[in-house]
Amino acid sequence: MMKDVAVVGLGPAGRALASRCATRGLSVLAVDPRPDAVWTPTYGIWADELGDLPSAVVRARAANPELRSFGVHPLERAYLVLDNAALQAALPLDGVELRTARLDDAQVTALRREARVVVDARGARPAGLRTDDPAPMQTAYGIVVPTEAATAALQGAEALLMDWRTDWSEHERPTATPTFLYAIPVGEGRMLLEETCLAAAPGLPVADLRARLRRRLLSRGVAASAVDDPLDREVVRIPMRGRGAAPPSGVLAVGTAGRGGHRITGYSVAHSLRRACALAETLARGDVPADADPLDAAERLREIGLRALLRLSTQGTLELFEGFGRLPAARRRDLLSRDTGAADLARTMWGMFATMPTSAKAELVRATVGRS
Ligand SMILES: Cc1cc2nc3c(=O)[nH]c(=O)nc-3n(C[C@H](O)[C@H](O)[C@H](O)COP(=O)(O)OP(=O)(O)OC[C@H]3O[C@@H](n4cnc5c(N)ncnc54)[C@H](O)[C@@H]3O)c2cc1C
């Protein structure tokens, strides 16, 4: 019997789509090397992106995380850390036929003999991540420590979405690739403190991030014992352009296997969860879109943003995020959401640009339109 849909890969994008399709009565085959594995990354989304998911999927909440650059900017928007096991339970695979396998492109295409629609949700690197990957990459190194041990790092904030201040460096005006501190509660009286390089090509090595995090935290008064002997550790590698290649022929790509990732933030989970509902609806009607996430004008604007991030100096990056911090809350949301349309995104980018000092504007223009 032909299935209605075959989904290859059961990360957030694939699982959400498989679950939403099954709920709408479609017959679904799902393939993954470890279909029952609980996801390990610390996934964060904004509270207003939770959609119809139950509150049980929330592991921790920060009511008003801050952005810091030259100034301090409360973001006035609640941020959630997800409980991955609960999120997977909220996206049940009842009635879905599960197959344990790792498929290459040809095998994904061959599934068209078994299903009317084949969806690639194998993530950005279906053949595995390589340390010498030249693509633009977000990298981060984080430690989990008891909340009281993290207090000194937060310097009065409840949580830090991005703290761009440069105490990761011994120099007053460093010129190396800029990084920021991400500091969020992860539940059970613990905080994740993560040194993050938003985008670099190739990605900033994790060893550098570890050294920067240590320097930053010690300089803020965090105990060396908490830094060197944390409760847990996390390493992040996110290819900023997703797979960066067309999906196998005749196959739809969702999540980071396609264009589901945000090219400026590296986030994809909220978009994948939301997109799965609409895509399942479309498939249940018998329609098949040409592309799950088309290369539209908004996506091209985000690519311009990524180009700028890859080329800006430390000072230029701080100026850019200072401009972001000064935006009204609604405009900040437009920049961070993968679902924002081109007109709103262009207005937001212009809003950031307009408030920047002339020298920073000039650098941003050069970074955006200049040669590689
Ligand atoms: C540590 C970390 C933290 C992150 N934090 C956030 C965050 O806070 N918020 C956010 O929005 N994003 C975050 N991201 C970025 C991004 O959203 C995640 O990478 C997200 O997991 C992408 O979801 P996905 O379903 O597209 O792909 P993946 O999560 O990569 O899932 C791919 C699935 O396909 C399977 N698979 C892989 N290869 C094959 C194959 N050949 N055959 C069959 N199956 C295969 C895998 O087993 C996996 O189950 C984070 C990433 C990392 C690494």
The ligand as an SDF file (V2000), in Angstrom:
LIG
                    3D

 53 58  0  0  0  0  0  0  0  0999 V2000
   22.9660   22.2510   20.6800 C   0  0  0  0  0  0  0  0  0  0  0  0
   22.0020   22.9860   19.7860 C   0  0  0  0  0  0  0  0  0  0  0  0
   21.1240   23.9210   20.3340 C   0  0  0  0  0  0  0  0  0  0  0  0
   20.2020   24.5690   19.5080 C   0  0  0  0  0  0  0  0  0  0  0  0
   19.3320   25.4470   20.0860 N   0  0  0  0  0  0  0  0  0  0  0  0
   18.3330   25.9490   19.3390 C   0  0  0  0  0  0  0  0  0  0  0  0
   17.3150   26.7380   19.9470 C   0  0  0  0  0  0  0  0  0  0  0  0
   17.3900   27.0690   21.1380 O   0  0  0  0  0  0  0  0  0  0  0  0
   16.2730   27.1520   19.1940 N   0  0  0  0  0  0  0  0  0  0  0  0
   16.1890   26.8300   17.8730 C   0  0  0  0  0  0  0  0  0  0  0  0
   15.1990   27.1750   17.2260 O   0  0  0  0  0  0  0  0  0  0  0  0
   17.1610   26.1510   17.2730 N   0  0  0  0  0  0  0  0  0  0  0  0
   18.2210   25.6840   17.9650 C   0  0  0  0  0  0  0  0  0  0  0  0
   19.1860   24.9490   17.3580 N   0  0  0  0  0  0  0  0  0  0  0  0
   19.2410   24.9140   15.8650 C   0  0  0  0  0  0  0  0  0  0  0  0
   18.2020   24.0550   15.1380 C   0  0  0  0  0  0  0  0  0  0  0  0
   16.9370   24.5300   15.3770 O   0  0  0  0  0  0  0  0  0  0  0  0
   18.3350   22.6160   15.5270 C   0  0  0  0  0  0  0  0  0  0  0  0
   19.5120   22.1700   14.9170 O   0  0  0  0  0  0  0  0  0  0  0  0
   17.1450   21.6930   15.1710 C   0  0  0  0  0  0  0  0  0  0  0  0
   17.4010   20.4690   15.7830 O   0  0  0  0  0  0  0  0  0  0  0  0
   16.9170   21.4660   13.6900 C   0  0  0  0  0  0  0  0  0  0  0  0
   15.7930   20.6120   13.5490 O   0  0  0  0  0  0  0  0  0  0  0  0
   15.5930   19.6690   12.2850 P   0  0  0  0  0  0  0  0  0  0  0  0
   14.4390   18.7900   12.6150 O   0  0  0  0  0  0  0  0  0  0  0  0
   15.5610   20.4860   11.0830 O   0  0  0  0  0  0  0  0  0  0  0  0
   16.9270   18.7860   12.1930 O   0  0  0  0  0  0  0  0  0  0  0  0
   17.6100   17.8550   13.2540 P   0  0  0  0  0  0  0  0  0  0  0  0
   17.2410   18.2280   14.6410 O   0  0  0  0  0  0  0  0  0  0  0  0
   19.0430   17.8130   12.9040 O   0  0  0  0  0  0  0  0  0  0  0  0
   16.9470   16.4360   13.0030 O   0  0  0  0  0  0  0  0  0  0  0  0
   17.3340   15.6190   11.9360 C   0  0  0  0  0  0  0  0  0  0  0  0
   16.8190   14.2160   12.1950 C   0  0  0  0  0  0  0  0  0  0  0  0
   17.1200   13.4350   11.0580 O   0  0  0  0  0  0  0  0  0  0  0  0
   17.8010   12.2660   11.4300 C   0  0  0  0  0  0  0  0  0  0  0  0
   18.7500   11.9490   10.3710 N   0  0  0  0  0  0  0  0  0  0  0  0
   19.9460   12.5370   10.1130 C   0  0  0  0  0  0  0  0  0  0  0  0
   20.5310   11.9840    9.0470 N   0  0  0  0  0  0  0  0  0  0  0  0
   19.6850   11.0280    8.6110 C   0  0  0  0  0  0  0  0  0  0  0  0
   19.7510   10.1160    7.5280 C   0  0  0  0  0  0  0  0  0  0  0  0
   20.8010   10.0790    6.6920 N   0  0  0  0  0  0  0  0  0  0  0  0
   18.7040    9.2480    7.3650 N   0  0  0  0  0  0  0  0  0  0  0  0
   17.6320    9.2940    8.2120 C   0  0  0  0  0  0  0  0  0  0  0  0
   17.5450   10.1530    9.2410 N   0  0  0  0  0  0  0  0  0  0  0  0
   18.5480   11.0030    9.4440 C   0  0  0  0  0  0  0  0  0  0  0  0
   18.4860   12.5710   12.7490 C   0  0  0  0  0  0  0  0  0  0  0  0
   18.6510   11.3940   13.5050 O   0  0  0  0  0  0  0  0  0  0  0  0
   17.4830   13.5390   13.3810 C   0  0  0  0  0  0  0  0  0  0  0  0
   16.5160   12.8390   14.1340 O   0  0  0  0  0  0  0  0  0  0  0  0
   20.1460   24.2970   18.1270 C   0  0  0  0  0  0  0  0  0  0  0  0
   21.0490   23.3820   17.5920 C   0  0  0  0  0  0  0  0  0  0  0  0
   21.9650   22.7380   18.3940 C   0  0  0  0  0  0  0  0  0  0  0  0
   22.9200   21.7510   17.7830 C   0  0  0  0  0  0  0  0  0  0  0  0
  1  2  1  0
  2  3  1  0
  2 52  2  0
  3  4  2  0
  4  5  1  0
  4 50  1  0
  5  6  2  0
  6  7  1  0
  6 13  1  0
  7  8  2  0
  7  9  1  0
  9 10  1  0
 10 11  2  0
 10 12  1  0
 12 13  2  0
 13 14  1  0
 14 15  1  0
 14 50  1  0
 15 16  1  0
 16 17  1  0
 16 18  1  0
 18 19  1  0
 18 20  1  0
 20 21  1  0
 20 22  1  0
 22 23  1  0
 23 24  1  0
 24 25  2  0
 24 26  1  0
 24 27  1  0
 27 28  1  0
 28 29  2  0
 28 30  1  0
 28 31  1  0
 31 32  1  0
 32 33  1  0
 33 34  1  0
 33 48  1  0
 34 35  1  0
 35 36  1  0
 35 46  1  0
 36 37  1  0
 36 45  1  0
 37 38  2  0
 38 39  1  0
 39 40  1  0
 39 45  2  0
 40 41  1  0
 40 42  2  0
 42 43  1  0
 43 44  2  0
 44 45  1  0
 46 47  1  0
 46 48  1  0
 48 49  1  0
 50 51  2  0
 51 52  1  0
 52 53  1  0
M  END
$$$$
